[in-house]
Amino acid sequence: MDYTTMCPKYEAAVDVLGKKWTGLIIRVLLGGPKRFKDIKGQIADMSDKMLTDRMKELESQGIVKRTVFPEMPVRIEYELTEKGHNLQPVIESIQAWGENWM
Amino acid sequence: MDYTTMCPKYEAAVDVLGKKWTGLIIRVLLGGPKRFKDIKGQIADMSDKMLTDRMKELESQGIVKRTVFPEMPVRIEYELTEKGHNLQPVIESIQAWGENWM
């Protein structure tokens, strides 16, 4: 890997992943499709508005897919797309580093 | 890996890595010891104050080591500690994801 010059694709990836809560949300979704309250239940101190905003961003970036099930009452689930699932090595390497050094 | 509950060590790691500029600074330092201006030279749009603040944080977190060479004029270099070097798999997995998806 070339560390002598910054890579725009790396910068763009860091920009996505470096947003507050995003690293936590993606970790939760690696556990499979989740409803809003289930995501929120794993992440302390995150407001509804913040989670709503982040999920919209992640959806527009093609990382998360939102599915509406036309039941009564309506059920909405969030899951990772292929692009989102491909973040698993990132999340796992952060987890490994955290276990060693935090 | 257990995705059903959040891990405090993972949260702490994300808290360190998710700060703006940190992911870029660590990538630069994986290229070896650097002077302030060399780090800044690879990262567009980051102010001197922001880099100074981040380097102090990373030093206090034991991720970066600052060495003063008593020359004239004095020379200051920043390098990754073992804790910092151990972030290489994280940086490389972000790079790989960025190359595939950004």
Backbone of each chain as ProteinMPNN parsed JSONL, in Angstrom:
{"seq_chain_A": "MDYTTMCPKYEAAVDVLGKKWTGLIIRVLLGGPKRFKDIKGQIADMSDKMLTDRMKELESQGIVKRTVFPEMPVRIEYELTEKGHNLQPVIESIQAWGENWM", "coords_chain_A": {"N_chain_A": [[0.845, -1.215, 0.0], [0.458, 2.232, -0.742], [1.611, 4.781, 1.14], [2.477, 7.321, 0.76], [1.071, 9.257, -0.56], [-2.147, 10.767, -0.209], [-5.207, 9.0, -0.663], [-8.011, 9.53, -2.64], [-10.264, 7.822, -2.613], [-9.983, 6.483, -0.236], [-10.191, 8.671, 1.502], [-12.868, 9.343, 0.993], [-14.139, 7.066, 1.964], [-13.447, 7.154, 4.696], [-14.788, 9.435, 5.346], [-17.446, 8.642, 5.237], [-17.488, 6.55, 7.171], [-16.508, 7.775, 9.422], [-18.384, 9.345, 10.599], [-20.248, 10.3, 13.453], [-21.808, 7.722, 15.306], [-22.169, 6.047, 13.084], [-20.35, 3.871, 12.864], [-21.221, 2.321, 14.96], [-23.886, 1.749, 14.293], [-23.596, 0.215, 11.943], [-22.279, -2.014, 12.936], [-24.315, -3.117, 14.553], [-26.167, -3.816, 12.549], [-24.804, -5.796, 11.2], [-25.558, -7.991, 12.502], [-27.849, -8.819, 11.276], [-31.114, -8.119, 9.689], [-32.866, -5.371, 11.115], [-35.219, -3.685, 13.247], [-36.068, -0.222, 13.783], [-36.233, 0.364, 16.577], [-34.775, -1.717, 17.612], [-32.194, -1.268, 16.75], [-31.709, 1.13, 18.006], [-31.877, 0.262, 20.618], [-29.46, -0.982, 21.11], [-27.652, 1.03, 21.152], [-26.535, 3.331, 23.247], [-27.607, 6.576, 24.379], [-28.135, 7.746, 21.89], [-30.163, 9.849, 20.003], [-33.573, 9.656, 18.725], [-33.886, 11.295, 16.485], [-31.275, 11.594, 15.575], [-30.621, 8.955, 14.889], [-32.521, 8.545, 12.875], [-31.663, 10.434, 10.958], [-29.079, 9.423, 10.348], [-29.723, 6.899, 9.303], [-31.079, 7.609, 7.002], [-29.014, 8.834, 5.564], [-27.244, 6.637, 5.283], [-28.822, 4.995, 3.762], [-29.078, 6.531, 1.417], [-26.485, 6.419, 0.599], [-26.288, 3.898, -0.232], [-25.672, 1.863, 1.52], [-27.316, 0.857, 3.407], [-30.439, -0.826, 3.316], [-33.874, -0.172, 3.223], [-36.84, -1.651, 4.161], [-40.305, -1.797, 3.769], [-42.874, -3.441, 5.298], [-46.089, -4.252, 4.41], [-48.0, -4.484, 6.701], [-50.394, -4.561, 9.412], [-49.949, -3.106, 12.442], [-47.818, -1.192, 10.194], [-44.626, -2.573, 9.315], [-41.204, -1.858, 9.516], [-38.058, -2.562, 8.271], [-34.494, -2.524, 8.536], [-31.595, -3.259, 6.695], [-28.261, -4.36, 5.848], [-26.86, -3.606, 2.672], [-25.059, -5.211, -0.081], [-22.796, -3.62, -0.344], [-22.757, -2.549, 2.226], [-22.481, -4.878, 3.822], [-19.955, -5.573, 3.054], [-18.392, -4.086, 4.68], [-17.771, -5.548, 6.853], [-15.06, -6.619, 7.381], [-13.799, -4.233, 8.159], [-15.202, -3.438, 10.465], [-14.693, -5.657, 12.082], [-11.921, -5.515, 12.348], [-11.634, -3.18, 13.766], [-12.942, -3.95, 16.079], [-11.158, -5.972, 16.977], [-8.823, -4.48, 17.436], [-9.796, -2.765, 19.414], [-10.313, -4.618, 21.464], [-7.739, -5.385, 22.118], [-6.482, -3.0, 22.889], [-8.074, -1.13, 24.207]], "CA_chain_A": [[0.0, 0.0, 0.0], [1.236, 3.471, -0.858], [1.236, 5.76, 2.177], [3.15, 8.6, 0.508], [0.078, 10.246, -0.996], [-3.493, 10.442, 0.254], [-6.04, 8.409, -1.709], [-9.37, 10.103, -2.574], [-11.255, 6.8, -2.269], [-9.825, 6.296, 1.21], [-10.797, 9.865, 2.126], [-14.329, 9.24, 0.878], [-14.569, 5.991, 2.872], [-13.31, 7.672, 6.056], [-15.839, 10.435, 5.504], [-18.673, 7.886, 5.52], [-17.366, 5.745, 8.395], [-16.086, 8.589, 10.555], [-19.51, 10.09, 11.182], [-20.678, 9.802, 14.765], [-22.817, 6.653, 15.369], [-22.197, 5.152, 11.924], [-19.623, 2.634, 13.177], [-22.046, 1.513, 15.871], [-25.073, 1.287, 13.554], [-23.216, -0.856, 11.017], [-22.016, -3.217, 13.762], [-25.609, -3.709, 14.934], [-26.812, -4.393, 11.363], [-24.104, -7.034, 10.819], [-26.31, -9.056, 13.167], [-29.042, -9.14, 10.495], [-32.114, -7.053, 9.581], [-33.311, -4.859, 12.418], [-36.171, -2.576, 13.29], [-35.525, 1.021, 14.347], [-36.082, 0.297, 18.041], [-33.743, -2.706, 17.948], [-30.903, -0.58, 16.548], [-31.592, 2.11, 19.082], [-31.7, -0.461, 21.874], [-28.055, -1.366, 21.315], [-26.775, 2.202, 21.125], [-26.925, 4.241, 24.319], [-27.454, 8.027, 24.222], [-28.398, 8.25, 20.542], [-31.552, 10.3, 19.913], [-34.352, 9.184, 17.58], [-33.612, 12.136, 15.327], [-29.931, 11.279, 15.078], [-30.674, 7.664, 14.188], [-33.279, 8.753, 11.635], [-30.781, 11.129, 10.002], [-28.008, 8.515, 9.923], [-30.261, 5.835, 8.464], [-31.352, 8.213, 5.684], [-27.705, 8.976, 4.901], [-26.71, 5.321, 4.915], [-29.668, 4.518, 2.668], [-28.738, 7.274, 0.197], [-25.137, 5.993, 0.2], [-26.36, 2.511, -0.701], [-25.083, 0.962, 2.527], [-28.451, 0.263, 4.123], [-31.688, -0.947, 2.565], [-35.039, -0.036, 4.102], [-37.972, -2.372, 3.598], [-41.576, -1.579, 4.459], [-43.788, -4.588, 5.188], [-47.453, -3.682, 4.507], [-48.835, -5.167, 7.689], [-51.078, -3.628, 10.297], [-49.34, -1.876, 11.939], [-46.753, -1.366, 9.218], [-43.342, -2.945, 9.903], [-40.091, -1.352, 8.71], [-36.784, -3.176, 8.652], [-33.263, -2.018, 7.927], [-30.541, -4.278, 6.584], [-27.111, -3.943, 5.061], [-26.726, -4.042, 1.28], [-23.751, -5.851, -0.302], [-21.817, -2.583, -0.006], [-22.716, -2.466, 3.681], [-21.911, -6.135, 4.336], [-18.514, -5.571, 2.767], [-17.699, -3.38, 5.765], [-17.494, -6.467, 7.964], [-13.637, -6.635, 7.788], [-13.474, -2.978, 8.848], [-15.794, -3.506, 11.812], [-13.99, -6.699, 12.855], [-10.553, -5.084, 12.687], [-11.799, -2.197, 14.844], [-13.242, -4.743, 17.281], [-9.926, -6.643, 17.421], [-7.947, -3.441, 17.992], [-10.409, -2.334, 20.674], [-10.12, -5.653, 22.497], [-6.327, -5.384, 22.512], [-5.886, -1.726, 23.315], [-8.968, -0.214, 24.943]], "C_chain_A": [[0.868, 1.249, 0.0], [0.755, 4.51, 0.157], [1.819, 7.149, 1.898], [2.205, 9.678, -0.032], [-1.298, 9.803, -0.516], [-4.306, 9.938, -0.942], [-7.467, 8.946, -1.58], [-10.437, 9.074, -2.196], [-11.189, 6.462, -0.776], [-10.471, 7.463, 1.962], [-12.318, 9.77, 2.122], [-14.862, 8.172, 1.838], [-14.526, 6.46, 4.322], [-14.426, 8.679, 6.364], [-17.18, 9.764, 5.846], [-18.597, 7.246, 6.919], [-17.08, 6.581, 9.632], [-17.2, 9.395, 11.193], [-19.94, 9.442, 12.498], [-21.85, 8.835, 14.609], [-22.726, 5.647, 14.217], [-21.507, 3.816, 12.213], [-20.421, 1.716, 14.092], [-23.251, 0.927, 15.13], [-24.716, 0.106, 12.647], [-22.915, -2.145, 11.778], [-23.317, -3.908, 14.153], [-26.229, -4.44, 13.736], [-26.072, -5.621, 10.822], [-24.757, -8.244, 11.498], [-27.586, -9.439, 12.437], [-30.026, -7.983, 10.464], [-32.645, -6.654, 10.957], [-34.372, -3.786, 12.237], [-35.513, -1.405, 14.004], [-35.243, 0.878, 15.849], [-34.999, -0.706, 18.471], [-32.34, -2.104, 17.761], [-30.674, 0.359, 17.722], [-31.303, 1.429, 20.424], [-30.266, -0.862, 22.172], [-27.129, -0.166, 21.446], [-27.253, 3.234, 22.142], [-26.752, 5.692, 23.873], [-27.671, 8.56, 22.812], [-29.873, 8.626, 20.436], [-32.24, 9.673, 18.701], [-34.002, 9.973, 16.329], [-32.256, 11.805, 14.715], [-29.943, 9.959, 14.314], [-31.434, 7.787, 12.868], [-32.392, 9.389, 10.566], [-29.713, 10.179, 9.458], [-28.531, 7.426, 8.99], [-30.586, 6.37, 7.072], [-30.065, 8.374, 4.887], [-27.191, 7.632, 4.399], [-27.529, 4.7, 3.784], [-29.273, 5.212, 1.357], [-27.338, 6.909, -0.306], [-25.115, 4.53, -0.262], [-25.772, 1.491, 0.253], [-26.175, 0.202, 3.27], [-29.671, 0.247, 3.204], [-32.836, -0.935, 3.571], [-36.208, -0.744, 3.444], [-39.213, -2.142, 4.452], [-42.463, -2.798, 4.227], [-45.204, -4.083, 5.422], [-48.359, -4.506, 5.421], [-49.601, -4.107, 8.472], [-50.698, -3.961, 11.733], [-48.16, -2.18, 11.021], [-45.424, -1.695, 9.929], [-42.237, -2.48, 8.958], [-38.803, -1.994, 9.203], [-35.632, -2.564, 7.87], [-32.265, -3.155, 7.848], [-29.401, -3.745, 5.723], [-27.244, -4.44, 3.624], [-25.4, -4.791, 1.143], [-22.63, -4.873, 0.069], [-21.646, -2.459, 1.508], [-22.089, -3.709, 4.316], [-20.403, -6.18, 4.133], [-17.718, -4.763, 3.791], [-17.343, -4.303, 6.931], [-16.007, -6.538, 8.352], [-13.211, -5.366, 8.525], [-13.949, -3.055, 10.295], [-15.032, -4.522, 12.671], [-12.572, -6.28, 13.222], [-10.594, -3.999, 13.772], [-12.078, -2.926, 16.163], [-11.966, -5.382, 17.844], [-8.968, -5.64, 18.06], [-8.489, -2.976, 19.345], [-10.176, -3.342, 21.798], [-8.673, -5.676, 22.996], [-5.887, -4.132, 23.248], [-6.801, -0.816, 24.115], [-9.203, -0.734, 26.371]], "O_chain_A": [[1.897, 1.299, 0.674], [-0.35, 5.044, 0.05], [1.669, 8.056, 2.717], [2.51, 10.869, 0.035], [-1.579, 8.608, -0.429], [-4.12, 10.385, -2.073], [-8.071, 8.827, -0.514], [-11.412, 9.417, -1.528], [-12.209, 6.191, -0.141], [-11.201, 7.263, 2.932], [-12.974, 10.077, 3.118], [-15.914, 8.355, 2.452], [-15.451, 6.2, 5.09], [-14.929, 8.756, 7.484], [-17.948, 10.281, 6.659], [-19.512, 7.382, 7.732], [-17.367, 6.162, 10.754], [-16.991, 10.055, 12.211], [-19.988, 8.219, 12.632], [-22.783, 9.111, 13.855], [-23.165, 4.507, 14.364], [-22.019, 2.757, 11.85], [-20.313, 0.492, 14.012], [-23.594, -0.241, 15.314], [-25.446, -0.883, 12.59], [-23.254, -3.237, 11.321], [-23.416, -5.134, 14.094], [-26.752, -5.545, 13.883], [-26.648, -6.404, 10.067], [-24.523, -9.385, 11.1], [-28.335, -10.291, 12.914], [-29.812, -6.972, 11.131], [-32.842, -7.493, 11.835], [-34.418, -3.084, 11.227], [-34.533, -1.571, 14.731], [-34.162, 1.223, 16.326], [-34.392, -0.572, 19.533], [-31.421, -2.401, 18.524], [-29.608, 0.38, 18.338], [-30.573, 1.965, 21.257], [-29.892, -1.06, 23.328], [-25.961, -0.314, 21.807], [-28.25, 3.922, 21.923], [-25.858, 6.001, 23.085], [-27.408, 9.737, 22.566], [-30.742, 7.811, 20.746], [-31.579, 9.217, 17.768], [-33.839, 9.405, 15.249], [-32.11, 11.742, 13.494], [-29.358, 9.847, 13.237], [-31.035, 7.201, 11.862], [-32.368, 8.943, 9.419], [-29.471, 10.136, 8.252], [-27.875, 7.068, 8.011], [-30.394, 5.672, 6.076], [-30.023, 8.09, 3.69], [-26.762, 7.501, 3.252], [-26.995, 3.968, 2.95], [-29.149, 4.564, 0.318], [-27.038, 7.069, -1.49], [-24.07, 3.997, -0.633], [-25.415, 0.385, -0.152], [-25.985, -0.935, 3.702], [-29.902, 1.174, 2.426], [-32.784, -1.586, 4.614], [-36.532, -0.466, 2.29], [-39.184, -2.272, 5.676], [-42.766, -3.143, 3.085], [-45.507, -3.549, 6.49], [-49.33, -5.126, 4.987], [-49.466, -2.91, 8.22], [-51.091, -5.021, 12.22], [-47.583, -3.266, 11.06], [-45.138, -1.165, 11.003], [-42.322, -2.682, 7.747], [-38.497, -1.973, 10.395], [-35.774, -2.149, 6.72], [-32.099, -3.92, 8.798], [-29.573, -2.791, 4.964], [-27.689, -5.564, 3.389], [-24.694, -4.987, 2.132], [-21.648, -5.249, 0.709], [-20.534, -2.285, 2.006], [-21.271, -3.605, 5.23], [-19.671, -6.755, 4.939], [-16.487, -4.767, 3.758], [-16.688, -3.881, 7.884], [-15.702, -6.519, 9.544], [-12.36, -5.418, 9.413], [-13.195, -2.774, 11.227], [-14.761, -4.271, 13.846], [-12.073, -6.645, 14.286], [-9.688, -3.916, 14.601], [-11.535, -2.579, 17.212], [-11.727, -5.336, 19.051], [-8.372, -5.919, 19.101], [-7.732, -2.815, 20.303], [-9.88, -2.969, 22.933], [-8.421, -5.957, 24.168], [-5.025, -4.188, 24.124], [-6.337, 0.188, 24.656], [-9.925, -0.106, 27.145]]}, "seq_chain_B": "MDYTTMCPKYEAAVDVLGKKWTGLIIRVLLGGPKRFKDIKGQIADMSDKMLTDRMKELESQGIVKRTVFPEMPVRIEYELTEKGHNLQPVIESIQAWGENWM", "coords_chain_B": {"N_chain_B": [[-18.094, -13.525, 16.04], [-19.956, -11.535, 18.296], [-22.838, -9.955, 17.563], [-25.07, -9.186, 18.865], [-25.096, -7.677, 21.149], [-23.841, -4.474, 22.11], [-20.358, -3.706, 22.291], [-18.322, -2.387, 24.785], [-15.562, -1.893, 24.423], [-15.319, -1.824, 21.679], [-16.954, 0.398, 21.17], [-15.359, 2.357, 22.409], [-13.101, 2.262, 20.78], [-14.172, 3.07, 18.295], [-14.852, 5.622, 18.996], [-12.364, 6.863, 19.224], [-11.304, 6.503, 16.605], [-13.245, 7.584, 14.984], [-13.15, 10.309, 15.023], [-12.954, 13.403, 13.295], [-10.47, 13.709, 10.79], [-8.687, 11.953, 12.062], [-8.502, 9.334, 10.961], [-7.233, 9.917, 8.594], [-4.796, 11.051, 9.409], [-3.556, 8.895, 10.735], [-3.212, 7.12, 8.633], [-1.295, 8.523, 7.089], [0.871, 8.455, 8.882], [1.457, 5.765, 8.937], [3.229, 5.524, 6.947], [5.646, 6.011, 8.094], [7.856, 7.908, 10.381], [7.015, 11.349, 10.699], [7.182, 14.888, 10.004], [5.408, 17.761, 11.245], [4.6, 19.476, 9.089], [4.748, 17.711, 6.971], [2.762, 15.879, 7.465], [0.565, 17.547, 7.341], [0.798, 18.306, 4.699], [-0.229, 16.163, 3.264], [-2.877, 16.191, 3.787], [-5.601, 17.744, 2.767], [-7.201, 20.902, 3.404], [-7.129, 20.841, 6.218], [-6.737, 22.624, 9.18], [-3.897, 24.224, 10.85], [-4.352, 24.414, 13.6], [-6.265, 22.444, 14.034], [-4.844, 20.111, 13.344], [-2.824, 20.24, 15.269], [-4.348, 19.949, 17.644], [-5.426, 17.353, 17.249], [-3.09, 15.798, 17.151], [-2.139, 16.108, 19.735], [-4.187, 14.829, 21.155], [-3.955, 12.211, 20.108], [-1.437, 11.6, 21.001], [-1.842, 11.656, 23.78], [-3.488, 9.508, 23.971], [-1.805, 7.473, 23.547], [-1.239, 6.619, 20.989], [0.288, 7.948, 19.192], [3.693, 8.988, 19.117], [5.741, 11.626, 20.097], [8.711, 13.128, 19.185], [11.385, 15.171, 20.091], [14.072, 16.571, 18.497], [17.098, 17.828, 19.502], [18.214, 19.977, 17.754], [19.474, 22.718, 15.75], [17.624, 24.658, 13.65], [15.238, 23.397, 16.096], [13.989, 20.052, 15.679], [11.012, 18.311, 15.188], [9.425, 15.229, 15.385], [6.772, 12.992, 14.517], [5.51, 9.799, 15.273], [3.981, 6.543, 14.902], [3.057, 4.66, 17.763], [3.34, 1.28, 19.124], [0.703, 0.605, 19.656], [-0.521, 2.359, 17.872], [0.535, 1.479, 15.383], [-0.698, -0.945, 15.287], [-3.112, -0.379, 14.228], [-3.004, -0.699, 11.561], [-4.329, -2.908, 10.107], [-6.968, -1.976, 10.265], [-6.898, 0.456, 8.853], [-6.103, -0.5, 6.356], [-8.246, -2.146, 5.676], [-10.27, -0.294, 5.424], [-9.26, 1.144, 3.277], [-9.361, -0.848, 1.275], [-12.109, -1.312, 1.092], [-12.929, 1.245, 0.302], [-11.701, 1.396, -2.22], [-13.18, -0.483, -3.596], [-15.802, 0.448, -3.458], [-16.165, 3.211, -3.495]], "CA_chain_B": [[-18.27, -12.244, 16.738], [-21.32, -11.375, 18.8], [-23.407, -8.664, 17.155], [-26.357, -8.977, 19.527], [-24.96, -6.614, 22.149], [-22.737, -3.563, 21.818], [-19.168, -3.972, 23.097], [-17.741, -1.108, 25.228], [-14.234, -1.699, 23.841], [-15.574, -1.403, 20.298], [-17.432, 1.794, 21.259], [-14.211, 3.216, 22.728], [-12.245, 2.31, 19.584], [-14.865, 3.9, 17.305], [-14.784, 6.989, 19.492], [-11.029, 7.356, 18.86], [-11.081, 6.489, 15.151], [-14.289, 8.301, 14.279], [-12.935, 11.767, 15.053], [-12.557, 13.969, 12.001], [-9.035, 13.769, 10.448], [-7.855, 10.914, 12.692], [-8.264, 8.249, 10.004], [-6.273, 10.381, 7.585], [-3.493, 11.232, 10.072], [-2.947, 7.578, 11.003], [-2.765, 6.592, 7.34], [-0.033, 9.198, 6.739], [1.937, 8.01, 9.786], [1.843, 4.39, 8.592], [4.355, 5.682, 6.029], [6.878, 6.268, 8.853], [7.885, 9.156, 11.15], [6.75, 12.524, 9.857], [7.124, 16.199, 10.636], [4.087, 18.4, 11.206], [4.264, 19.985, 7.747], [4.599, 16.581, 6.056], [1.413, 15.342, 7.709], [-0.365, 18.542, 6.812], [0.914, 18.316, 3.238], [-1.024, 15.089, 2.647], [-4.295, 16.294, 4.166], [-6.131, 19.028, 2.301], [-8.266, 21.592, 4.153], [-7.039, 20.731, 7.673], [-6.011, 23.777, 9.715], [-2.809, 23.945, 11.785], [-4.899, 24.212, 14.939], [-6.928, 21.136, 14.082], [-3.812, 19.067, 13.384], [-2.187, 20.321, 16.6], [-5.267, 19.345, 18.619], [-5.517, 15.909, 17.011], [-1.826, 15.153, 17.514], [-2.107, 16.069, 21.214], [-5.113, 13.764, 21.559], [-3.4, 10.903, 19.744], [-0.304, 11.384, 21.903], [-2.357, 11.331, 25.117], [-4.111, 8.175, 23.874], [-0.74, 6.48, 23.358], [-1.252, 6.131, 19.603], [1.371, 8.673, 18.509], [4.818, 9.415, 19.95], [6.327, 12.879, 19.604], [10.118, 13.195, 19.554], [12.037, 16.456, 19.817], [15.511, 16.449, 18.249], [17.679, 19.113, 19.934], [19.068, 20.564, 16.725], [19.156, 24.135, 15.515], [16.448, 24.763, 14.535], [14.753, 22.144, 16.679], [13.207, 19.231, 14.756], [10.018, 17.511, 15.915], [8.842, 14.18, 14.548], [5.661, 12.202, 15.047], [5.453, 8.446, 14.726], [3.018, 5.675, 15.568], [3.503, 3.693, 18.777], [2.861, -0.07, 18.792], [-0.775, 0.728, 19.637], [-0.867, 3.019, 16.616], [0.852, 0.58, 14.267], [-1.68, -2.029, 15.269], [-4.291, 0.069, 13.469], [-2.795, -0.93, 10.123], [-5.415, -3.691, 9.485], [-8.169, -1.136, 10.156], [-6.68, 1.405, 7.75], [-6.063, -1.243, 5.085], [-9.582, -2.641, 5.325], [-11.017, 0.881, 4.942], [-8.733, 1.407, 1.93], [-9.881, -1.875, 0.361], [-13.537, -1.033, 0.895], [-12.993, 2.476, -0.494], [-11.357, 1.099, -3.622], [-14.267, -1.248, -4.211], [-17.165, 1.0, -3.387], [-16.258, 4.684, -3.554]], "C_chain_B": [[-19.734, -12.062, 17.123], [-21.856, -9.98, 18.466], [-24.689, -8.337, 17.92], [-26.298, -7.948, 20.653], [-23.755, -5.755, 21.791], [-21.588, -3.853, 22.784], [-18.513, -2.634, 23.481], [-16.35, -0.846, 24.638], [-14.339, -1.274, 22.371], [-16.027, 0.056, 20.269], [-16.266, 2.745, 21.502], [-13.297, 3.362, 21.516], [-12.857, 3.205, 18.514], [-14.784, 5.378, 17.694], [-13.429, 7.634, 19.137], [-10.926, 7.544, 17.34], [-12.08, 7.349, 14.384], [-14.127, 9.809, 14.298], [-12.441, 12.257, 13.697], [-11.039, 14.085, 11.909], [-8.226, 12.599, 10.994], [-7.519, 9.784, 11.719], [-7.249, 8.625, 8.94], [-4.872, 10.493, 8.194], [-2.812, 9.88, 10.286], [-2.449, 6.942, 9.711], [-1.426, 7.207, 6.932], [1.116, 8.633, 7.584], [2.311, 6.528, 9.586], [3.001, 4.395, 7.59], [5.67, 5.979, 6.749], [6.821, 7.603, 9.581], [7.751, 10.364, 10.224], [6.849, 13.805, 10.687], [5.732, 16.782, 10.426], [3.686, 18.782, 9.772], [4.088, 18.843, 6.727], [3.23, 15.914, 6.223], [0.397, 16.272, 7.058], [-0.381, 18.529, 5.275], [0.074, 17.249, 2.547], [-2.517, 15.253, 2.901], [-4.822, 17.682, 3.823], [-7.143, 19.584, 3.297], [-8.206, 21.428, 5.675], [-6.194, 21.893, 8.202], [-4.864, 23.326, 10.621], [-3.358, 23.621, 13.175], [-5.539, 22.83, 15.076], [-5.896, 20.012, 14.155], [-3.105, 19.049, 14.747], [-3.049, 19.633, 17.654], [-5.311, 17.825, 18.475], [-4.237, 15.187, 17.442], [-1.694, 15.06, 19.036], [-2.999, 14.954, 21.739], [-4.501, 12.386, 21.312], [-2.194, 10.563, 20.616], [-0.816, 10.953, 23.291], [-3.03, 9.955, 25.137], [-3.066, 7.076, 23.641], [-0.664, 5.907, 21.959], [-0.091, 6.742, 18.811], [2.435, 9.067, 19.532], [5.458, 10.631, 19.289], [7.769, 12.939, 20.087], [10.706, 14.542, 19.143], [13.537, 16.208, 19.641], [16.168, 17.795, 18.542], [18.717, 19.615, 18.938], [18.772, 22.046, 16.644], [18.855, 24.331, 14.036], [15.976, 23.388, 14.993], [13.873, 21.384, 15.672], [12.277, 18.355, 15.603], [9.418, 16.475, 14.973], [7.744, 13.429, 15.291], [5.704, 10.816, 14.428], [4.426, 7.624, 15.498], [3.718, 4.835, 16.638], [3.069, 2.289, 18.309], [1.321, -0.073, 18.703], [-1.255, 1.356, 18.332], [-0.622, 2.134, 15.407], [-0.161, -0.543, 14.146], [-2.986, -1.632, 14.589], [-4.15, -0.201, 11.969], [-3.897, -1.801, 9.476], [-6.71, -2.893, 9.327], [-8.037, -0.221, 8.939], [-6.723, 0.674, 6.406], [-7.433, -1.779, 4.685], [-10.477, -1.487, 4.86], [-10.577, 1.211, 3.513], [-9.333, 0.426, 0.907], [-11.364, -1.623, 0.061], [-13.719, 0.209, 0.021], [-12.704, 2.215, -1.963], [-12.469, 0.352, -4.328], [-15.562, -0.471, -4.375], [-17.275, 2.508, -3.514], [-16.014, 5.168, -4.985]], "O_chain_B": [[-20.635, -12.401, 16.356], [-21.399, -8.972, 19.005], [-25.326, -7.319, 17.651], [-27.327, -7.41, 21.063], [-22.772, -6.247, 21.238], [-21.811, -4.199, 23.944], [-18.185, -1.836, 22.603], [-16.0, 0.306, 24.38], [-13.546, -0.465, 21.889], [-15.551, 0.849, 19.457], [-16.184, 3.807, 20.885], [-12.777, 4.446, 21.25], [-12.157, 4.005, 17.893], [-14.664, 6.258, 16.841], [-13.371, 8.815, 18.792], [-10.517, 8.6, 16.858], [-11.799, 7.791, 13.27], [-14.896, 10.518, 13.65], [-11.621, 11.611, 13.044], [-10.395, 14.518, 12.865], [-7.174, 12.278, 10.442], [-6.376, 9.332, 11.663], [-6.502, 7.781, 8.444], [-3.886, 10.085, 7.581], [-1.613, 9.746, 10.041], [-1.396, 6.304, 9.69], [-0.525, 6.498, 6.483], [2.2, 8.366, 7.066], [3.377, 6.098, 10.028], [3.673, 3.379, 7.411], [6.698, 6.177, 6.101], [5.857, 8.354, 9.427], [8.3, 10.391, 9.122], [6.632, 13.802, 11.899], [4.984, 16.352, 9.549], [2.593, 18.458, 9.308], [3.366, 18.995, 5.742], [2.626, 15.45, 5.256], [-0.498, 15.842, 6.33], [-1.422, 18.715, 4.645], [-0.297, 17.405, 1.383], [-3.332, 14.546, 2.309], [-4.525, 18.662, 4.505], [-7.857, 18.826, 3.954], [-9.141, 21.835, 6.365], [-5.078, 22.12, 7.736], [-4.854, 22.193, 11.102], [-2.902, 22.691, 13.84], [-5.379, 22.147, 16.087], [-6.052, 19.071, 14.933], [-2.826, 17.986, 15.302], [-2.554, 18.84, 18.455], [-5.241, 17.1, 19.467], [-4.291, 14.103, 18.022], [-1.2, 14.063, 19.563], [-2.619, 14.222, 22.653], [-4.524, 11.514, 22.18], [-1.952, 9.399, 20.933], [-0.295, 10.014, 23.893], [-3.13, 9.318, 26.186], [-3.406, 5.897, 23.55], [-0.093, 4.836, 21.753], [0.438, 6.128, 17.884], [2.119, 9.431, 20.665], [5.684, 10.654, 18.079], [8.021, 12.811, 21.285], [10.546, 14.991, 18.008], [14.191, 15.69, 20.546], [15.836, 18.796, 17.907], [19.912, 19.674, 19.224], [17.929, 22.567, 17.374], [19.764, 24.182, 13.219], [16.268, 22.366, 14.372], [13.116, 21.99, 14.913], [12.691, 17.748, 16.59], [8.957, 16.816, 13.884], [7.784, 13.26, 16.51], [5.907, 10.665, 13.223], [4.051, 7.977, 16.616], [4.836, 4.361, 16.434], [2.499, 2.14, 17.228], [0.733, -0.67, 17.801], [-2.263, 0.94, 17.762], [-1.463, 2.045, 14.512], [-0.446, -1.03, 13.052], [-3.868, -2.47, 14.4], [-5.081, 0.046, 11.202], [-4.362, -1.46, 8.388], [-7.462, -3.104, 8.375], [-8.941, -0.134, 8.108], [-7.307, 1.167, 5.44], [-7.75, -1.859, 3.498], [-11.341, -1.676, 4.004], [-11.401, 1.517, 2.652], [-9.754, 0.824, -0.179], [-11.802, -1.715, -1.085], [-14.554, 0.226, -0.884], [-13.38, 2.748, -2.842], [-12.678, 0.532, -5.528], [-16.325, -0.703, -5.313], [-18.382, 3.034, -3.63], [-16.048, 6.371, -5.245]]}, "name": "protein", "num_of_chains": 2, "seq": "MDYTTMCPKYEAAVDVLGKKWTGLIIRVLLGGPKRFKDIKGQIADMSDKMLTDRMKELESQGIVKRTVFPEMPVRIEYELTEKGHNLQPVIESIQAWGENWMMDYTTMCPKYEAAVDVLGKKWTGLIIRVLLGGPKRFKDIKGQIADMSDKMLTDRMKELESQGIVKRTVFPEMPVRIEYELTEKGHNLQPVIESIQAWGENWM"}
